[in-house]
Amino acid sequence: MPYEFACADAGCTCNASWSESSPDAVVGKVAAHLQEKHNVKTISGTLANFVTSAIRKT
């Protein structure tokens, strides 16, 4: 059962989205995207927790 997250889930206009086999994999992909595309230098625990809480199981 995949786990999904999209930048739009955080209110961003970015159309990036991920579907992975585990929540940790989603968080890892989102963290890399935030650093590469959104110029987020540090992925804080708060930010990682937000992404984790917004992941949907499909």
C-alpha positions in Angstrom: 0.0 0.0 0.0 1.7 3.2 -1.1 2.2 6.4 0.9 1.7 9.7 -0.8 2.5 13.4 -0.3 2.5 16.4 -2.6 3.9 19.9 -2.2 0.3 21.1 -2.7 -0.6 19.3 0.6 1.5 21.9 2.3 -0.2 24.8 0.4 2.6 25.2 -2.2 1.9 25.9 -5.8 4.6 23.4 -6.7 3.1 20.3 -8.5 5.7 17.8 -7.2 4.3 14.6 -5.6 5.6 11.3 -4.3 4.3 7.8 -3.9 6.5 5.4 -2.0 6.3 2.1 -0.1 7.0 3.6 3.3 6.5 7.0 5.1 10.2 7.3 5.7 10.9 6.9 1.9 8.4 9.7 1.3 10.0 12.0 3.9 13.5 11.4 2.4 12.3 12.2 -1.2 10.5 15.3 0.1 13.5 16.5 2.1 15.8 16.2 -1.0 13.2 18.1 -3.1 12.9 20.9 -0.6 16.7 21.3 -0.6 17.1 21.2 -4.4 14.0 23.0 -5.6 12.8 25.2 -2.7 16.2 26.2 -1.3 15.4 24.9 2.2 18.9 24.6 3.8 18.0 22.5 6.9 15.2 20.0 7.3 14.1 20.5 10.9 12.4 18.0 13.0 9.3 20.1 12.9 9.3 20.1 9.1 9.8 16.4 8.9 7.0 15.8 11.4 4.7 18.0 9.3 5.4 16.0 6.2 5.0 12.7 8.1 1.6 13.8 9.5 0.4 14.9 6.0 1.3 11.6 4.3 -1.7 9.8 2.9 -1.9 6.0 2.8 -3.6 4.9 -0.4 
